[in-house]
Amino acid sequence: MKVTFPGYVPVLNSEVERLIFKFENARHRGYSLKRRSLGHRLVILRQLNREVGIPARYVSTAYDMVKKLPPHVTFGGKKTQQLRQSGKLSREEYRMRRNRILACRGEKAHKGNLCLRIVDGHILRVNIADKKWVKLPIQIPKKYMPTLRRAESYTVQMKRRLDMKGYDVKITVDAEEPEPKHVGRTMALDINSGHVDFAVVEKVGLHPVVFGKFNCHELLDANKGKKQNLLHRLTNKVGGVAKHYGADVVVGKLRSNHTNHRHRFNRRIQGMNQFEMRRILSYKLPLKGVGVSERSEAYTSIVGGKLAAPLGLDTHKTAAYAFAIKTLDPRRFWSLSNGLTFLHESCAYEGDGIPSRGFRGGSGLTVPHQPLTRLMCSELGIPLPGEATPNQGTGGPFNNEWPESSILQVKV
């Protein structure tokens, strides 16, 4: 398992700047040679070594960064190119923004990283030529230092800041993935636009322990940098709840690309950020000792809609409950279909789910609509004035009884 943590070099160096421009030249030239299919990898690397004139490990890292890129890539970003074309960026500013990266992969044979080596935890030694180095001060959070000391090798990537106040550093190490503890509960997530609902369910008996919701409406209008921060905060909340109740996490795979719907619907799909959230969950929760798995959530919203009225909950929470049942006991999930024949072939390892188009009654992307009957109680489990309390003694799928459970509401 790879773990990436940040660092910061507060000063610029002229010799390092010249090395960055040569490294970027190797990336651009390697991409061009690869797109033109001029020989094998070793042939391209030999040509780059002759043309660029930097240590061979920099050249191989530069080529590995671009060899899988699609055609018609704009180095530096399309936005930077548009600013240059409109005259808002000078030629020198465009040149500096287009050439910002320096990276080198680590090797176990050299006990870390030969070209970008971290010495004593606060010095970054940069190899700029044969037997010639430059030492720069580097700041690394203390909590990551034990991981760095245990690592046999590490990859370092430097990127110059736009304000010209140093370099942002990313350090990637191979860390041992802790073995997940044997737990008796499962926490199923139902990701929607603006909120994530969950249900914690006992693995034996399938009784619900707690229902809840994480509010994350700020994700819909946040920029890219703030969105990453909010997703990490949301992931920490999920991990905290799962660890508190002693449960592993199961999240559904939603196929949100290649949709042929209207623009408003596509915007709401992209606002869910389900792919990036799954990516963060997959590497962050195992570090906390919480197991994570991805399963198909197909048809869970339909079954969840049938469970909403008897449970007195909204469709999203019951869809998470149905998702947990489907993951733990697919046969019990079939029994809840009640004559829906297209569910009889479903299982916990189906293909990715597809978002639904229907919206009404406050439903989310994976739910066609809310039940036609009114909810029996409020979202927090407290009956509203004039409303009936949920009948927990009849209508349940297991032994005609709904077990008592609590509801959490968490704001991110």
TORPA-106559 format. One record per residue (C-alpha): residue in one letter; x, z, y. Coordinates in steps of 0.5 Angstrom, whole numbers, plus 2048, in hexadecimal, padded with zeros to 3 digits. Layout:
% TORPA-106559
('A' (X Z Y)) ...
//
This chain:
% TORPA-106559
('M' (800 800 800)) ('K' (803 7FE 807)) ('V' (802 803 80D)) ('T' (803 800 814)) ('F' (805 805 81A)) ('P' (807 804 821)) ('G' (80D 805 825)) ('Y' (80F 804 82C)) ('V' (816 802 82F)) ('P' (815 803 837)) ('V' (81B 7FF 839)) ('L' (81C 7F7 839)) ('N' (823 7F4 837)) ('S' (826 7EE 839)) ('E' (829 7EC 833)) ('V' (823 7EE 82F)) ('E' (81F 7E9 833)) ('R' (824 7E4 832)) ('L' (823 7E5 82A)) ('I' (81B 7E5 82B)) ('F' (81B 7DE 82E)) ('K' (820 7DC 828)) ('F' (81B 7DF 823)) ('E' (815 7DC 826)) ('N' (818 7D5 826)) ('A' (819 7D6 81F)) ('R' (812 7D8 81E)) ('H' (810 7D2 822)) ('R' (815 7CD 81F)) ('G' (813 7D0 818)) ('Y' (80C 7CF 819)) ('S' (80D 7C7 81B)) ('L' (812 7C6 815)) ('K' (80C 7C9 810)) ('R' (807 7C5 813)) ('R' (80B 7BF 812)) ('S' (80C 7C1 80B)) ('L' (814 7C0 80C)) ('G' (817 7C2 805)) ('H' (816 7C9 801)) ('R' (817 7D0 805)) ('L' (81E 7D0 803)) ('V' (81F 7C9 807)) ('I' (81B 7CC 80D)) ('L' (81F 7D2 80D)) ('R' (826 7CF 80D)) ('Q' (824 7CA 813)) ('L' (821 7D0 817)) ('N' (828 7D4 816)) ('R' (82C 7CE 818)) ('E' (827 7CD 81E)) ('V' (826 7D4 821)) ('G' (82C 7D8 81F)) ('I' (829 7DF 81E)) ('P' (82A 7E3 818)) ('A' (827 7E0 812)) ('R' (822 7E6 811)) ('Y' (81F 7E5 817)) ('V' (81E 7DD 815)) ('S' (81B 7DF 80F)) ('T' (816 7E4 812)) ('A' (814 7DF 817)) ('Y' (813 7DA 812)) ('D' (80F 7DE 80E)) ('M' (80A 7E0 814)) ('V' (808 7D9 815)) ('K' (808 7D6 80E)) ('K' (801 7D7 80D)) ('L' (7FE 7D6 814)) ('P' (7F9 7D0 815)) ('P' (7FA 7CA 818)) ('H' (7FA 7C9 820)) ('V' (7FC 7D0 821)) ('T' (7FD 7D2 829)) ('F' (803 7D7 829)) ('G' (802 7DC 82E)) ('G' (7FA 7DC 82E)) ('K' (7F5 7D7 831)) ('K' (7F4 7DB 836)) ('T' (7FB 7DB 839)) ('Q' (7FB 7D3 838)) ('Q' (7F4 7D3 83C)) ('L' (7F7 7D7 842)) ('R' (7FD 7D3 842)) ('Q' (7F9 7CC 842)) ('S' (7F5 7CF 848)) ('G' (7FB 7D1 84C)) ('K' (7FA 7D9 84C)) ('L' (801 7DA 848)) ('S' (807 7D7 84A)) ('R' (80C 7D4 845)) ('E' (810 7DA 845)) ('E' (80A 7DE 843)) ('Y' (808 7DA 83E)) ('R' (80F 7D9 83B)) ('M' (80F 7E1 83B)) ('R' (808 7E2 838)) ('R' (809 7DC 832)) ('N' (810 7E0 830)) ('R' (80F 7E7 82F)) ('I' (810 7E9 827)) ('L' (816 7EB 823)) ('A' (815 7ED 81C)) ('C' (819 7EE 816)) ('R' (817 7F0 80F)) ('G' (81A 7F6 80B)) ('E' (81E 7F6 805)) ('K' (81F 7FB 800)) ('A' (826 7F9 7FE)) ('H' (828 7FA 805)) ('K' (824 801 805)) ('G' (81F 7FF 80B)) ('N' (820 7FA 810)) ('L' (827 7F7 811)) ('C' (826 7F3 817)) ('L' (821 7F8 81B)) ('R' (823 7FF 818)) ('I' (820 805 81A)) ('V' (826 80A 81B)) ('D' (824 812 81B)) ('G' (81D 811 81D)) ('H' (81E 80F 824)) ('I' (823 809 825)) ('L' (821 802 823)) ('R' (828 7FE 821)) ('V' (826 7F7 822)) ('N' (82B 7F2 81F)) ('I' (82C 7EC 824)) ('A' (832 7E8 821)) ('D' (837 7E9 81B)) ('K' (83A 7F0 81C)) ('K' (837 7F1 823)) ('W' (831 7F6 824)) ('V' (82D 7F9 82A)) ('K' (82A 800 82A)) ('L' (824 801 82D)) ('P' (820 808 82D)) ('I' (819 808 829)) ('Q' (813 80D 829)) ('I' (810 80E 823)) ('P' (80A 813 822)) ('K' (80D 819 81E)) ('K' (807 819 819)) ('Y' (80A 812 816)) ('M' (811 814 816)) ('P' (811 817 80E)) ('T' (80E 811 80C)) ('L' (813 80D 80F)) ('R' (819 811 80C)) ('R' (816 810 805)) ('A' (815 809 806)) ('E' (81A 805 802)) ('S' (819 7FF 807)) ('Y' (815 7FD 80D)) ('T' (813 7F7 811)) ('V' (814 7F8 819)) ('Q' (810 7F3 81E)) ('M' (812 7F4 826)) ('K' (80D 7F1 82B)) ('R' (80F 7F1 832)) ('R' (809 7F4 837)) ('L' (806 7EF 83C)) ('D' (807 7F4 841)) ('M' (80F 7F4 83F)) ('K' (80F 7FB 83E)) ('G' (813 7FB 837)) ('Y' (811 7F9 830)) ('D' (80B 7FB 82C)) ('V' (80E 7FC 825)) ('K' (80A 7FC 81E)) ('I' (80D 7FF 818)) ('T' (80B 7FD 811)) ('V' (80D 801 80B)) ('D' (80B 801 803)) ('A' (808 808 802)) ('E' (805 80A 7FC)) ('E' (7FE 80A 7FB)) ('P' (7FB 811 7F9)) ('E' (7F7 812 7F3)) ('P' (7F0 813 7F5)) ('K' (7ED 819 7F3)) ('H' (7E7 81A 7EE)) ('V' (7E1 81B 7F2)) ('G' (7DA 81C 7F0)) ('R' (7D6 818 7F6)) ('T' (7D6 811 7F9)) ('M' (7D5 810 800)) ('A' (7D2 809 801)) ('L' (7D2 805 808)) ('D' (7CD 801 80B)) ('I' (7D1 7FD 811)) ('N' (7CC 7FA 816)) ('S' (7CD 7F8 81D)) ('G' (7CE 7FE 822)) ('H' (7CD 803 81C)) ('V' (7D0 805 815)) ('D' (7CB 809 811)) ('F' (7CD 80D 80A)) ('A' (7CB 810 804)) ('V' (7CF 815 800)) ('V' (7CC 815 7F9)) ('E' (7CE 819 7F3)) ('K' (7D1 815 7ED)) ('V' (7CD 819 7E8)) ('G' (7C6 819 7E9)) ('L' (7C6 814 7EF)) ('H' (7C3 81A 7F4)) ('P' (7C4 819 7FB)) ('V' (7C9 81E 7FF)) ('V' (7C8 81C 806)) ('F' (7C6 816 80A)) ('G' (7C9 814 811)) ('K' (7CB 80F 816)) ('F' (7D1 80E 81A)) ('N' (7CF 80B 821)) ('C' (7D4 805 823)) ('H' (7D1 801 829)) ('E' (7D7 801 82D)) ('L' (7DA 7FC 828)) ('L' (7D5 7F7 82A)) ('D' (7D8 7F6 831)) ('A' (7DF 7F8 830)) ('N' (7E5 7F4 831)) ('K' (7EA 7F3 82C)) ('G' (7EF 7F9 82D)) ('K' (7E9 7FE 82E)) ('K' (7E5 7FB 828)) ('Q' (7EB 7FD 824)) ('N' (7EC 804 826)) ('L' (7E4 805 825)) ('L' (7E5 802 81E)) ('H' (7EA 807 81C)) ('R' (7E6 80D 81F)) ('L' (7E0 80B 81B)) ('T' (7E4 80A 815)) ('N' (7E7 811 816)) ('K' (7E0 814 817)) ('V' (7DE 810 810)) ('G' (7E4 813 80D)) ('G' (7E3 81A 80F)) ('V' (7DC 81A 80D)) ('A' (7DE 818 806)) ('K' (7E3 81D 805)) ('H' (7DE 822 807)) ('Y' (7D9 821 802)) ('G' (7DF 81F 7FD)) ('A' (7DD 818 7FC)) ('D' (7E0 811 7FB)) ('V' (7DE 80B 800)) ('V' (7DA 805 7FE)) ('V' (7D9 7FF 803)) ('G' (7D6 7F9 802)) ('K' (7D9 7F2 803)) ('L' (7D5 7ED 808)) ('R' (7D6 7E6 809)) ('S' (7D6 7E5 810)) ('N' (7D9 7DE 811)) ('H' (7D6 7D7 811)) ('T' (7CF 7DA 813)) ('N' (7CB 7D4 816)) ('H' (7C6 7D9 81A)) ('R' (7C5 7D9 821)) ('H' (7CA 7DC 826)) ('R' (7C7 7E2 827)) ('F' (7C7 7E4 820)) ('N' (7CE 7E2 81F)) ('R' (7D0 7E6 825)) ('R' (7CD 7EC 821)) ('I' (7D0 7EA 81B)) ('Q' (7D7 7EA 81E)) ('G' (7D6 7F1 822)) ('M' (7D5 7F4 81B)) ('N' (7DD 7F4 81A)) ('Q' (7DB 7F5 813)) ('F' (7E2 7F1 810)) ('E' (7E6 7F5 815)) ('M' (7E3 7FC 813)) ('R' (7E4 7FA 80C)) ('R' (7EB 7F9 80D)) ('I' (7ED 7FF 811)) ('L' (7E9 803 80C)) ('S' (7ED 800 806)) ('Y' (7F3 803 808)) ('K' (7F2 809 80C)) ('L' (7ED 80D 808)) ('P' (7F2 80D 802)) ('L' (7F7 810 806)) ('K' (7F2 816 807)) ('G' (7F1 816 7FF)) ('V' (7EA 813 800)) ('G' (7E9 80D 7FB)) ('V' (7E6 806 7FE)) ('S' (7E2 801 7FA)) ('E' (7DF 7FA 7FC)) ('R' (7D8 7F8 7F8)) ('S' (7D3 7F3 7F9)) ('E' (7CD 7F6 7FD)) ('A' (7C8 7F0 7FC)) ('Y' (7C1 7F2 7FB)) ('T' (7C2 7F9 7FD)) ('S' (7BE 7F8 804)) ('I' (7B8 7F6 800)) ('V' (7B8 7FC 7FB)) ('G' (7BA 801 801)) ('G' (7B4 7FE 805)) ('K' (7AF 800 7FF)) ('L' (7B3 807 7FF)) ('A' (7B2 808 807)) ('A' (7AB 80B 807)) ('P' (7AB 810 801)) ('L' (7B2 813 804)) ('G' (7AF 813 80B)) ('L' (7B6 80F 80D)) ('D' (7B7 809 811)) ('T' (7B9 803 80D)) ('H' (7C1 803 80E)) ('K' (7C2 80A 80B)) ('T' (7BD 808 805)) ('A' (7C1 802 804)) ('A' (7C8 806 804)) ('Y' (7C4 80A 7FF)) ('A' (7C2 804 7FB)) ('F' (7C9 801 7FB)) ('A' (7CC 808 7F8)) ('I' (7C7 807 7F2)) ('K' (7C9 800 7F1)) ('T' (7D0 802 7F1)) ('L' (7D0 808 7EC)) ('D' (7CA 806 7E8)) ('P' (7C8 7FE 7E8)) ('R' (7C2 7FF 7E3)) ('R' (7BF 805 7E7)) ('F' (7C0 800 7ED)) ('W' (7BC 7FB 7E9)) ('S' (7B6 800 7E8)) ('L' (7B5 800 7EF)) ('S' (7B4 7F9 7F0)) ('N' (7AC 7FA 7EE)) ('G' (7AB 7F3 7EB)) ('L' (7B0 7EF 7F0)) ('T' (7B3 7EB 7EA)) ('F' (7B8 7E8 7EE)) ('L' (7BC 7EF 7EE)) ('H' (7BC 7EF 7E7)) ('E' (7C3 7EB 7E6)) ('S' (7C6 7EF 7EC)) ('C' (7CC 7F4 7EB)) ('A' (7D1 7F8 7EF)) ('Y' (7D6 7F2 7EF)) ('E' (7D2 7EC 7F1)) ('G' (7D5 7E8 7F7)) ('D' (7D5 7EA 7FE)) ('G' (7CE 7EB 802)) ('I' (7CB 7E6 807)) ('P' (7C8 7E9 80D)) ('S' (7C1 7E8 80E)) ('R' (7BE 7E4 814)) ('G' (7B8 7E8 815)) ('F' (7B7 7EE 81B)) ('R' (7B2 7F2 81D)) ('G' (7B0 7F9 81D)) ('G' (7B7 7FB 81E)) ('S' (7BA 7F9 818)) ('G' (7C1 7F7 817)) ('L' (7C5 7F0 815)) ('T' (7C4 7F2 80D)) ('V' (7BD 7F4 80D)) ('P' (7B7 7EF 80E)) ('H' (7B3 7F4 811)) ('Q' (7B1 7FB 811)) ('P' (7AB 7FE 80D)) ('L' (7A4 7FC 810)) ('T' (7A2 803 80F)) ('R' (7A4 808 814)) ('L' (7AA 80D 813)) ('M' (7A8 814 810)) ('C' (7AD 818 814)) ('S' (7B2 817 81A)) ('E' (7B9 815 819)) ('L' (7BB 81C 819)) ('G' (7B7 81E 813)) ('I' (7B2 822 818)) ('P' (7AB 820 818)) ('L' (7A9 81D 81F)) ('P' (7A2 820 822)) ('G' (79C 81D 81F)) ('E' (7A0 81A 819)) ('A' (7A0 81C 812)) ('T' (7A6 81F 80E)) ('P' (7A9 81B 808)) ('N' (7A6 81D 801)) ('Q' (7AC 81E 7FD)) ('G' (7A8 820 7F7)) ('T' (7A5 819 7F5)) ('G' (7A7 812 7F5)) ('G' (7AE 813 7F4)) ('P' (7B2 80E 7EF)) ('F' (7B5 814 7EB)) ('N' (7B1 819 7E7)) ('N' (7AB 818 7ED)) ('E' (7AF 81C 7F1)) ('W' (7B3 81B 7F8)) ('P' (7B9 820 7F8)) ('E' (7BA 823 7FF)) ('S' (7C0 821 803)) ('S' (7C2 821 80A)) ('I' (7C3 81C 810)) ('L' (7C9 81C 814)) ('Q' (7CA 818 81A)) ('V' (7D1 817 81D)) ('K' (7D3 813 823)) ('V' (7DA 810 824)) 
//
